[in-house]
Amino acid sequence: MTQDQASGLRMMNQPNNEKVKVIAVSGGKGGVGKTSVSINTAVALAEKGKRVLILDADLGLANVDVMLGIRAEKNLSHVLTGESELDDVIVRGPKGIGIIPATSGSQNMVELTPAQHVGLIRAFSEMRTQFDVLIVDTAAGISDMVLSFARASQDVLIVVCDEPTSITDAYALIKILSREHGVFRFKIVANMVRSLREGMELFAKLSKVTDRFLDVALELVATVPYDDNVRKSVRKQKLVVEAFPKSPSTIAYHSLANKIISWPIPDQPGGHLEFFIERLVKRPDHKEENVSE
């Protein structure tokens, strides 16, 4: 049944046959600034003329719309129950970015049933809204949904800060994605660092342990500095890229946005959005033998 559904998706055509860049933003733990990175980067991309859609994939604890001070009347739960189409729940944020809000405080949204997986795929396949970049802001941790969204995306951004638990949890996420889900390339964002040197040292700490125990490739794509303007912008219920366009963190987000624009999109049949939702529904093959640590 799952394979039939996935095969059918190959027949779909995106408007103008446009390909979509799909990026999952994760961090292994909460408190590393993952959602802030997602939203500020989205707005920076929009300022460069890109049509950006954010999927709040923290299905049990929505925070994208909350951080933006947006009141969403409908969310992803209404799509999964068949009450609304995906296009109808999209709300608009700064610079016209689209946001697909998740629900908050609903335990049954944390792990989707097979029927809800199919419903999510159908919702994406029937979308009319056109966009260039889909940013998937995942939940913290290594739940099945986090892993599903990460393995389905074209690029995986791991946000880390200079705390032992952040590095440990980022390593755990990279380990399970590489060993069990076939993801071997990761882009690292060093967040809330005091200097470029500190960001590079943080990246070196993570690289040292992955180089020793895992067969993966890490790339440092951004060092976002600790910035007092971020706190000030939060009080204004605005993003730092809006409120303080010349602040150090804003400059870092625009640099990251420029890199994202330059990343190639794999030449997948039918466009990458179909590829994303096909991979989202497919379960990875589990090997019979145990993998030694």
C-alpha positions in Angstrom: 0.0 0.0 0.0 2.8 2.4 0.9 4.8 1.6 -2.2 1.7 2.1 -4.4 1.1 5.5 -2.8 4.7 6.5 -3.4 4.8 5.2 -7.0 1.7 7.3 -7.7 3.4 10.4 -6.5 5.9 10.2 -9.4 3.2 11.1 -11.8 2.5 14.4 -10.2 3.6 17.6 -11.8 4.5 20.8 -9.9 3.4 24.1 -11.4 5.9 24.9 -14.2 7.7 21.7 -13.2 9.7 23.8 -10.6 11.9 22.0 -8.2 11.8 22.7 -4.5 14.8 22.9 -2.2 13.9 21.0 1.0 15.9 21.6 4.2 15.4 20.1 7.6 16.6 22.1 10.6 17.2 20.1 13.7 19.4 20.1 16.8 19.1 17.0 18.8 18.0 19.0 21.9 15.9 22.0 22.8 17.3 25.4 23.6 19.9 25.7 20.8 18.0 28.3 18.8 16.8 25.9 16.1 13.5 27.7 15.4 15.2 31.1 15.4 17.7 29.9 12.8 14.8 28.5 10.7 12.7 31.7 10.7 15.5 34.2 10.4 17.1 32.3 7.5 13.6 32.0 5.8 13.2 35.8 6.0 16.7 36.4 4.7 15.9 34.1 1.8 12.6 36.0 1.1 14.5 39.3 1.0 16.6 37.8 -1.8 13.5 37.0 -3.8 12.9 33.4 -2.8 9.4 32.1 -2.1 9.8 30.3 1.3 7.5 28.0 3.2 8.2 26.8 6.7 6.7 23.6 8.0 6.5 23.6 11.8 7.2 20.0 12.3 7.3 20.2 16.1 3.9 18.5 15.9 3.2 18.4 19.6 4.6 21.8 20.6 4.2 24.4 17.9 6.3 27.5 18.3 6.9 29.1 14.9 3.7 31.1 14.8 4.1 31.9 18.5 7.6 33.3 18.0 6.2 35.5 15.2 3.2 36.7 17.2 0.9 35.2 14.6 -2.5 33.8 15.5 -3.2 30.8 13.4 -6.9 29.7 13.3 -6.1 26.4 11.7 -3.0 24.1 11.8 -1.6 20.8 10.6 -4.0 18.8 12.7 -6.9 20.2 10.7 -5.2 18.9 7.5 -4.6 15.4 9.0 -8.2 15.1 10.0 -9.4 16.1 6.6 -11.1 19.3 7.7 -8.8 21.6 5.7 -6.4 21.5 2.8 -2.8 22.4 3.3 -3.1 25.6 1.3 -5.9 26.8 3.6 -3.8 26.6 6.8 -0.8 28.5 5.5 -0.4 31.9 7.3 1.9 34.6 6.1 4.8 36.0 8.1 7.4 38.7 7.6 8.4 39.4 4.0 5.6 37.1 2.8 7.1 33.8 4.1 4.5 31.1 4.4 4.1 29.1 7.6 2.3 25.7 8.1 1.6 25.8 11.8 1.6 22.8 14.0 -0.6 22.2 16.9 0.4 22.8 20.5 -0.1 20.6 23.5 -1.6 17.6 21.6 0.1 14.3 22.4 -1.6 12.4 19.6 0.2 14.6 17.1 3.7 13.6 18.3 3.7 10.3 16.5 1.5 10.0 13.4 -0.3 6.8 12.5 0.2 5.2 9.0 -3.1 6.7 7.9 -2.0 10.2 9.0 1.3 9.7 7.1 -0.7 9.0 3.9 -2.9 12.0 4.7 0.2 14.2 5.0 1.5 13.0 1.6 -1.8 13.5 0.0 -1.9 17.1 1.4 1.5 17.9 0.0 0.7 16.3 -3.4 -2.4 18.5 -3.7 -0.8 21.8 -2.8 -1.4 24.7 -5.1 0.9 27.2 -3.3 4.2 27.7 -5.2 7.4 28.1 -3.4 11.2 27.7 -3.9 12.4 26.6 -0.5 10.7 24.4 2.1 12.3 24.7 5.5 11.2 21.9 7.9 11.7 23.0 11.5 11.8 19.7 13.3 11.1 19.0 17.0 14.0 18.5 19.5 15.2 15.0 20.2 15.3 11.9 18.0 11.7 10.8 17.7 10.5 8.9 14.7 9.0 12.1 13.2 12.3 14.0 13.5 14.1 11.2 11.8 11.5 10.9 9.1 11.6 14.5 8.2 15.4 14.6 8.3 16.0 11.6 6.1 13.4 12.9 3.6 15.0 16.3 3.2 17.7 17.2 0.7 19.9 18.9 3.2 20.0 18.5 7.0 21.1 21.5 9.1 22.2 20.6 12.6 22.2 23.6 15.0 24.6 23.4 17.9 25.8 25.7 20.6 28.8 25.5 22.9 27.3 23.3 25.6 28.3 19.7 26.3 24.7 18.5 26.1 24.2 20.2 22.7 27.3 18.5 21.2 26.4 15.1 22.7 22.8 15.3 21.5 23.8 16.5 18.0 26.2 13.6 17.8 23.4 11.2 18.8 21.2 12.5 16.1 23.9 12.3 13.4 24.8 8.8 14.6 21.2 7.4 14.2 20.6 9.2 10.9 23.8 7.9 9.4 23.7 4.3 10.8 20.0 3.6 10.4 18.7 6.0 7.8 21.4 6.5 5.3 22.1 10.2 5.8 25.8 10.8 5.6 26.2 14.6 4.9 25.3 17.2 7.5 25.5 21.0 7.4 26.4 22.5 10.8 25.3 25.8 12.2 27.3 27.0 15.3 24.8 29.2 17.1 25.2 31.8 19.8 29.0 31.8 19.7 31.1 34.7 21.0 33.4 34.8 17.9 34.2 33.1 14.6 37.0 31.3 16.3 34.7 29.9 19.0 32.3 28.7 16.2 35.2 26.9 14.5 36.3 25.4 17.7 32.8 24.2 18.4 32.6 22.6 15.0 36.0 21.0 15.6 34.8 19.4 18.8 31.8 17.8 17.0 34.0 16.8 14.0 36.5 15.2 16.2 34.0 12.7 17.6 32.2 12.0 14.3 35.5 11.5 12.5 36.5 8.9 15.1 33.3 6.9 15.3 31.1 7.6 12.2 31.4 7.6 8.4 29.9 11.0 7.8 30.8 14.4 6.3 30.2 17.6 8.2 30.4 21.1 6.8 30.3 24.3 8.9 27.9 26.5 6.9 27.3 29.3 9.5 28.5 30.8 12.7 25.8 32.9 14.2 27.2 35.1 17.0 25.6 35.8 20.3 23.8 39.1 19.8 22.0 41.2 22.3 19.8 42.5 19.5 18.1 39.1 19.4 16.7 39.5 22.9 15.6 43.0 22.0 13.9 41.9 18.9 12.0 39.1 20.8 10.6 41.8 23.1 9.3 43.6 20.1 7.9 40.3 18.7 10.0 40.8 15.6 12.9 38.9 14.1 16.4 40.2 14.4 16.7 40.3 10.6 13.8 42.7 10.5 14.4 44.8 13.6 18.2 45.1 13.3 19.2 44.6 9.7 22.9 45.5 10.4 23.4 43.4 13.5 26.0 40.7 13.5 23.5 37.8 13.7 21.5 39.3 10.8 24.7 39.4 8.7 25.3 35.7 9.5 21.7 34.8 8.5 22.1 36.5 5.2 25.4 34.8 4.6 23.7 31.4 5.3 20.8 32.4 2.9 23.3 33.1 0.1 24.9 29.7 0.6 21.5 27.9 0.6 20.7 29.6 -2.7 23.9 28.1 -4.2 23.3 24.6 -3.0 22.3 22.3 -5.9 19.0 20.5 -6.1 19.4 16.8 -7.0 17.9 15.9 -10.4 15.0 13.8 -9.2 12.2 12.7 -11.5 9.2 15.0 -11.1 10.9 17.6 -8.9 12.2 17.4 -5.4 9.0 18.0 -3.5 7.7 14.6 -4.8 11.0 13.1 -3.8 10.6 14.6 -0.3 7.1 13.2 0.3 8.0 9.8 -1.1 10.9 9.5 1.3 8.8 10.8 4.1 6.3 8.0 3.9 8.8 5.2 3.3 10.2 3.3 6.3 13.9 2.5 6.2 14.9 -1.1 5.8 16.0 -2.5 9.2 18.8 -5.0 9.1 18.5 -8.3 10.9 21.9 -8.2 12.4 22.9 -6.0 15.3 25.2 -3.2 14.6 28.1 -3.1 17.0 28.9 0.2 18.6 
